[in-house]
Amino acid sequence: MSNKADAFEVIGGKKLSGTIIPQGAKNEALQIVSAVLLTEEEVTIHNLPDILDVNNLIKLLADLGVETTWIGPGSCKFKAANVNLDYLNSPEFKAKGAALRGSIMILGPLLARFGRAFIPKPGGDKIGRRRLDTHFLGFEKLGARFNFDPKEEVYHVDASELKGTYILLDEASVTGTANVLMAACLAKGTTTLYNAACEPYIQQLSRMINSMGGKISGIGSNLLTIEGVGSLKGCSHTMLPDMIEVGSFIGLAAMTGSDITIQGAGIQHLGIIPQVFSRLGIQMEMKGDDIHVPAQDHYAIDTFIDGSVLTIADAPWPGFTPDLLSIVLVVATQARGSVLIHQKMFESRLFFVDKLIDMGARIILCDPHRATVIGNDKRFPLRGIQMTSPDIRAGVSLLIAALSAEGKSVIHNAHQIDRGYQNIDGRLKAIGAQIRRLD
């Protein structure tokens, strides 16, 4: 795709109004779709987001021999009765798997059900090192043997006899927990998984596996007990709304001074997210499962109780998700007051702030992990510029900045945004945004 076609043109400075519905959760989808490999029976998944990363994973499963049948928008039936493991050795799989970071998630279910797998080094966002050690150390504890071929950049894994054991994960990795969990659910004996991630995505995956006949207890905590079973049956599963979209839309409403209702926000699964945006001064009303963000001309950042500058940092669940720190940073540029953003988990996710500085934001990038934002209380609107999206979350942050800015902005590399946000331009147009794809 050329740069010209792969771009959004945004005319900013317009107030939006209306209702927007969040898509199904991207991060849950990559795990749930991979889990269909755990059984030869039919699995139906509802509320799938129509985004590049999820669609590419579904295509990869189809290439692997999984029957996929779309039965309506966001609903698909999967049947992994005739998986062709030889496809894992093909150049086609190597190319597709390397381009899709979510492809790592098929490893656990393949090892659980077939005892062997082969996977290229995954790709994905350019947001710093994302180790896969947690996945492989967990598999190794279960009895898998793996080997990385640096020349071919390929992982070979043999797991002909997985046995339950005690595993203390070296970090509370969401994808690592999901992968080891899926491998353990068909292993012989009982696995105790400590320092497990406990995000809603992991809770959903655990409940799905239990509905298939699995035996997982401790759901919602960082200590999971997985009693291995001989086989799993089919099921039907509905995915949660995407909490990152919900947070993005809260920030969008504040930045643009808009009156927006987020319908079906999955409030009980949002954890600390609404509280963090409240500390930026954003008003919200919870109405059933909807969040209403009224139009605000100004919002003021809170301070700590002793009057010192507020710090917002990411942390494993139930802490604040790193995927929303870039949104918080952008929203803070137009607030009254200052905030220190501390991105602990990835070292390159703040490097998009140079674009915001070019737009007129007052930001001091302290180091790769910390940025101080001095809000201007909407006295000086951001100005539209040409920019490029480096990753999914920074891309949407820049899109929000552009929607609040005066004049025209062009955001290149729009496919990065498409990887995580379904029909974002169409949904924003529906509430009054002036945005179009350049072609």
HELIX and SHEET records of a PDB file:
HELIX    1   1 LYS A   26  SER A   34  1                                   9    
HELIX    2   2 ALA A   35  LEU A   38  5                                   4    
HELIX    3   3 LEU A   52  ASP A   63  1                                  12    
HELIX    4   4 LEU A   85  ASN A   89  5                                   5    
HELIX    5   5 PRO A   91  ALA A   99  1                                   9    
HELIX    6   6 ARG A  101  ILE A  106  5                                   6    
HELIX    7   7 LEU A  107  PHE A  114  1                                   8    
HELIX    8   8 ASP A  133  LYS A  141  1                                   9    
HELIX    9   9 VAL A  174  ALA A  184  1                                  11    
HELIX   10  10 PRO A  200  SER A  211  1                                  12    
HELIX   11  11 MET A  243  THR A  256  1                                  14    
HELIX   12  12 ILE A  267  HIS A  269  5                                   3    
HELIX   13  13 ILE A  273  ARG A  279  1                                   7    
HELIX   14  14 PRO A  322  LEU A  324  5                                   3    
HELIX   15  15 LEU A  325  ALA A  332  1                                   8    
HELIX   16  16 VAL A  353  ASP A  358  1                                   6    
HELIX   17  17 ILE A  392  SER A  404  1                                  13    
HELIX   18  18 HIS A  415  ASP A  418  1                                   4    
HELIX   19  19 ILE A  424  LYS A  429  1                                   6    
SHEET    1   A 4 GLN A 386  THR A 388  0                                        
SHEET    2   A 4 LYS A 408  HIS A 412  1                                        
SHEET    3   A 4 ALA A   7  ILE A  11 -1                                        
SHEET    4   A 4 GLN A 434  ARG A 437 -1                                        
SHEET    1   B 4 SER A  17  ILE A  20  0                                        
SHEET    2   B 4 ASP A 259  ILE A 262  1                                        
SHEET    3   B 4 ASP A 290  VAL A 293 -1                                        
SHEET    4   B 4 GLU A 285  LYS A 287 -1                                        
SHEET    1   C 4 GLU A  67  GLY A  72  0                                        
SHEET    2   C 4 SER A  75  LYS A  79 -1                                        
SHEET    3   C 4 GLU A  42  HIS A  46 -1                                        
SHEET    4   C 4 CYS A 235  THR A 238  1                                        
SHEET    1   D 3 ARG A 116  PRO A 120  0                                        
SHEET    2   D 3 VAL A 154  ASP A 158 -1                                        
SHEET    3   D 3 ARG A 145  ASP A 149 -1                                        
SHEET    1   E 4 TYR A 166  LEU A 168  0                                        
SHEET    2   E 4 THR A 190  TYR A 194  1                                        
SHEET    3   E 4 LEU A 223  GLU A 227 -1                                        
SHEET    4   E 4 LYS A 215  SER A 217 -1                                        
SHEET    1   F 4 LEU A 310  ALA A 313  0                                        
SHEET    2   F 4 ARG A 336  HIS A 342  1                                        
SHEET    3   F 4 ARG A 370  ASN A 376 -1                                        
SHEET    4   F 4 ILE A 363  ASP A 367 -1                                        
END                                                                             
